[in-house]
Amino acid sequence: MNAKRLAAEKAVEYVKNGMVVGLGTGSTATWAINALGEKVKAGLEIQAIASSVASENLAKQYGISLIDFSELNIIHVTIDGADEVDPKGNLIKGGGGALLREKIIAYNSKEFIVIVDDTKLVNTLGKFPLPVEVVPFAVDLTLKQLRNLGSTAIIRKKDGKEFVTDNANLIADCSFGEIQDPDKLNTSLLLIPGVAECGLFLHSKVSQVIIGYTDGTVDFL
Ligand SMILES: O=C[C@H](O)[C@H](O)[C@H](O)COP(=O)(O)O
């Protein structure tokens, strides 16, 4: 059984006619968009906003109606994956480089449902290097500041070239070791000029975590 798909399909059960839905990014969120797309084909009426160009394109393929931000009054629910989840529901996100748009959408949603398989569960965040979106200008200075905070900040590369986000920024992957206080680290990172956003999503913003297991069961946090 595909555990990511299981969690995604469980989350999509929460989506009802008339809702505005935030679409996440990544392999787990893709399962959710697939499931929503099938429901839309079967008559479900929703509007959506996407957290990446990739998710927007997928939604378009299914004929999911996309709403412009200028017309948006409310996002009822956002469904998105994560790279790590701690027992309180704090997250690391951004493995796919979409963290800035994801965080804006998640933090402006009434409900934020996180979908993961059980491999994403950790006792303490930090094994997965924390993705930090940085503006390209004077990036070496920003990297120095990130290293001063105790991380090994490395600019992400893809196919031998710098990975560029949908916002034309770069990603610094920052290993901090175990992150004992995600709240404090989030604040410290956002105080660095040149940091656009970091991949720490705090538990207070997470409505529910749905965990899929390969034995076909789901669990909730
Ligand atoms: O930037 C990407 C996102 O934060 C993803 O939701 C996260 O990396 C999890 O991805 P996946 O579902 O592919 O494991």
The ligand as an SDF file (V2000), in Angstrom:
LIG
                    3D

 14 13  0  0  0  0  0  0  0  0999 V2000
    9.0730   22.0480   -1.0870 O   0  0  0  0  0  0  0  0  0  0  0  0
    8.4770   20.9960   -0.9710 C   0  0  0  0  0  0  0  0  0  0  0  0
    7.5240   20.6670    0.0620 C   0  0  0  0  0  0  0  0  0  0  0  0
    7.7230   21.2850    1.2990 O   0  0  0  0  0  0  0  0  0  0  0  0
    7.1420   19.2090    0.2010 C   0  0  0  0  0  0  0  0  0  0  0  0
    5.8410   19.2100    0.7100 O   0  0  0  0  0  0  0  0  0  0  0  0
    8.0480   18.3850    1.0890 C   0  0  0  0  0  0  0  0  0  0  0  0
    9.3720   18.4670    0.6140 O   0  0  0  0  0  0  0  0  0  0  0  0
    7.6090   16.9140    1.1380 C   0  0  0  0  0  0  0  0  0  0  0  0
    7.7430   16.3620   -0.1230 O   0  0  0  0  0  0  0  0  0  0  0  0
    7.3060   14.8600   -0.4340 P   0  0  0  0  0  0  0  0  0  0  0  0
    5.8480   14.7610   -0.2200 O   0  0  0  0  0  0  0  0  0  0  0  0
    7.6990   14.6730   -1.8810 O   0  0  0  0  0  0  0  0  0  0  0  0
    8.0830   13.9640    0.4650 O   0  0  0  0  0  0  0  0  0  0  0  0
  1  2  2  0
  2  3  1  0
  3  4  1  0
  3  5  1  0
  5  6  1  0
  5  7  1  0
  7  8  1  0
  7  9  1  0
  9 10  1  0
 10 11  1  0
 11 12  2  0
 11 13  1  0
 11 14  1  0
M  END
$$$$
